[in-house]
Amino acid sequence: MKLFLEILFGFIIAVVGYNLIHYFFITRPKDAGKSETISVLNDLMESAGEKCKIKIFKINDLSEIWERNIYVFEYVIEADNQLIQTITDEIESINKSGKWNHKIVMTDHYNRDNYIHIDLAYLLNLATYEYVLDMEKLKNVN
């Protein structure tokens, strides 16, 4: 009986220890990166919105689709086609100015159902950078 209790106690300590380590080294930094990314990208969209009229219909977190720790969001926007060039110019301007520590990249854009879908990545970690490289490879294939 004593051996069983020691094994049970050891198992409980291992599970609690694993969850604490996972929270402090995986979950918490991931959440901080996601909130920083959405803040940066929303600031970019507000800046672009000052130059041309846009209405953000929906924002999708693409890390939920890819199931990786990537910082890429899809903006679904009601606007004219000139918006793509405006956002591209704004990204170049912000990346050159060094306003943020990391670069912003537009990985994809397309029109569907009278909405413009724009995928924006904030290169905050290696997984996001690898995602952007993979998307560049896909563009070269097509």
C-alpha positions as CSV (number, residue, x, y, z in Angstrom):
1,M,0.0,0.0,0.0
2,K,2.9,2.4,0.8
3,L,4.5,1.7,-2.6
4,F,1.2,2.4,-4.3
5,L,0.8,5.8,-2.5
6,E,4.4,6.7,-3.4
7,I,3.8,5.9,-7.1
8,L,0.5,7.9,-7.0
9,F,2.2,10.8,-5.3
10,G,5.1,10.8,-7.8
11,F,2.6,10.6,-10.7
12,I,0.7,13.6,-9.4
13,I,3.9,15.6,-8.9
14,A,5.0,14.7,-12.5
15,V,1.7,15.8,-14.0
16,V,1.6,19.1,-12.1
17,G,5.3,19.8,-12.9
18,Y,4.7,19.1,-16.6
19,N,1.6,21.4,-16.7
20,L,3.5,24.2,-14.9
21,I,6.5,24.0,-17.3
22,H,4.1,23.8,-20.3
23,Y,2.2,26.9,-19.1
24,F,5.3,29.1,-18.4
25,F,7.4,28.1,-21.4
26,I,4.8,27.3,-24.1
27,T,1.3,28.8,-23.5
28,R,2.2,32.1,-21.8
29,P,4.8,33.2,-24.5
30,K,2.4,32.1,-27.3
31,D,-0.4,34.2,-25.9
32,A,1.9,37.2,-25.4
33,G,3.1,36.9,-29.0
34,K,-0.4,36.6,-30.3
35,S,-1.6,39.7,-28.5
36,E,1.5,41.7,-29.7
37,T,0.9,40.5,-33.3
38,I,-2.8,41.4,-33.4
39,S,-1.9,44.8,-31.9
40,V,0.7,45.5,-34.6
41,L,-1.4,44.3,-37.4
42,N,-4.5,46.2,-36.3
43,D,-2.3,49.3,-36.1
44,L,-1.2,48.7,-39.7
45,M,-4.8,48.3,-40.9
46,E,-5.8,51.5,-39.1
47,S,-2.9,53.3,-40.8
48,A,-3.9,51.9,-44.2
49,G,-7.6,52.7,-43.4
50,E,-6.7,56.4,-43.1
51,K,-5.5,56.4,-46.7
52,C,-8.4,54.5,-48.2
53,K,-11.8,53.6,-46.8
54,I,-11.9,50.1,-45.5
55,K,-14.3,48.1,-43.4
56,I,-12.9,45.0,-41.7
57,F,-15.5,42.3,-41.9
58,K,-13.7,39.5,-40.1
59,I,-10.2,38.5,-38.7
60,N,-9.2,34.9,-38.7
61,D,-6.3,33.4,-36.8
62,L,-4.5,31.1,-39.2
63,S,-2.5,29.4,-36.4
64,E,-5.7,27.6,-35.5
65,I,-5.8,26.1,-39.1
66,W,-2.1,25.2,-39.3
67,E,-1.9,24.1,-35.6
68,R,1.5,25.7,-35.2
69,N,2.7,28.6,-33.2
70,I,2.6,31.0,-36.2
71,Y,1.6,34.7,-36.0
72,V,-0.5,35.1,-39.2
73,F,-3.9,36.6,-39.4
74,E,-6.4,36.8,-42.3
75,Y,-8.3,40.0,-42.7
76,V,-11.5,39.9,-44.6
77,I,-12.2,43.4,-45.8
78,E,-14.8,45.3,-47.8
79,A,-12.9,47.7,-49.9
80,D,-11.8,48.5,-53.5
81,N,-8.9,46.7,-55.2
82,Q,-6.6,49.6,-54.7
83,L,-6.4,48.6,-51.0
84,I,-3.8,45.9,-51.8
85,Q,-1.3,48.5,-53.1
86,T,-2.1,50.8,-50.2
87,I,-1.4,48.1,-47.6
88,T,1.8,47.0,-49.5
89,D,3.1,50.5,-49.4
90,E,2.2,50.9,-45.7
91,I,4.0,47.6,-44.9
92,E,7.2,48.8,-46.8
93,S,7.0,52.1,-45.0
94,I,6.7,50.6,-41.6
95,N,9.3,47.9,-42.2
96,K,11.8,50.6,-43.3
97,S,11.0,52.9,-40.4
98,G,11.8,50.2,-37.8
99,K,8.6,51.1,-35.9
100,W,8.4,47.5,-34.6
101,N,11.2,45.1,-33.8
102,H,10.1,42.5,-36.5
103,K,8.9,42.8,-40.1
104,I,5.4,42.4,-41.4
105,V,4.8,40.4,-44.5
106,M,1.7,40.1,-46.7
107,T,1.7,36.4,-47.6
108,D,-1.4,36.2,-49.7
109,H,-4.4,38.2,-51.0
110,Y,-7.3,37.3,-53.1
111,N,-10.9,38.3,-53.8
112,R,-13.9,36.1,-53.0
113,D,-17.6,36.9,-52.6
114,N,-17.0,40.7,-53.0
115,Y,-14.5,40.7,-50.1
116,I,-10.7,41.0,-50.2
117,H,-8.9,38.4,-48.1
118,I,-5.4,39.5,-46.9
119,D,-3.0,37.3,-45.0
120,L,-0.6,39.3,-42.9
121,A,2.3,37.7,-40.9
122,Y,4.4,39.3,-38.2
123,L,7.8,37.6,-38.1
124,L,8.0,37.2,-34.4
125,N,9.3,33.7,-34.3
126,L,10.9,30.9,-36.4
127,A,7.7,29.1,-37.1
128,T,6.2,32.2,-38.6
129,Y,9.3,32.8,-40.7
130,E,9.2,29.2,-42.0
131,Y,5.5,29.6,-42.8
132,V,6.3,32.7,-44.9
133,L,9.1,30.8,-46.7
134,D,6.7,28.0,-47.5
135,M,4.2,30.4,-48.9
136,E,6.9,32.0,-51.1
137,K,7.7,28.5,-52.4
138,L,4.0,27.9,-53.2
139,K,3.9,31.2,-55.2
140,N,6.9,30.1,-57.2
141,V,5.3,26.8,-58.1
142,N,2.1,28.3,-59.4
